[in-house]
Each structure stands twice: as structure tokens, then as C-alpha cells.
Amino acid sequence: MLANGFQPDGDPYHAGYGFGLDMRVLTDVSASGLAGSVGEFGWDGAHSTYFWVDPHEALYGLLMLQLNPNGDDPIGQQFKQLTYPALLD
């Protein structure tokens, strides 16, 4: 297992996450810099696919793209960040 439990140190896309049940699990909301709840889980897939499940909010998100190469494109995290404020409206 890697130093922070998921990705090499300095990975800005997975700060605050650990690894469990074969996917990323949010363990520190403030370290992630993203909206979410402790225990949220999900995965970043090939070609910029992205999903997360937040049991605390009874919420899930699924983004299916065909962006190749996906590289370090943060579109999944941006999608997630735009979803949580919509819960307040």
C-alpha cells in the first residue's frame, strides 16, 4: 500500500482518500478539498469515467465520458463539486 493509502504523495486528485473495498474511500473531507462525507466511496475509470456514492447524503453520481487520453483532467471532481450545492436549492 502507498504512503497515504491510495496514491503517491502529492496527488492532488486523491488527497483525503484511503483505499477499501477495491475503491477510494473518503477519510478526511478537509484534506480532500471537495464536498462529500466521510465514508463516501467511488472510482475514477478509464477515459474520464467517474462515480461516487455518498451514503450519508443518500446521493450518487455517475459521469460517463469518452475522453482519451484522460490524463489529469479534473472533470469528475468538478462534476461532484457542482452536485452538492444543488442539494441546497
C-alpha positions, 0 to 999 in steps of 0.5 A: 500500500502507498504512503497515504493509502491510495496514491503517491504523495502529492496527488492532488486528485486523491488527497483525503482518500484511503483505499477499501473495498477495491475503491477510494474511500473518503477519510478526511473531507478537509484534506480532500478539498471537495464536498462529500462525507466521510465514508463516501466511496467511488472510482475514477475509470478509464477515459474520464469515467467517474462515480461516487456514492455518498451514503450519508447524503443518500446521493450518487453520481455517475459521469460517463465520458469518452475522453482519451487520453484522460490524463489529469483532467479534473472533470469528475471532481468538478462534476461532484463539486457542482452536485452538492450545492444543488442539494441546497436549492 
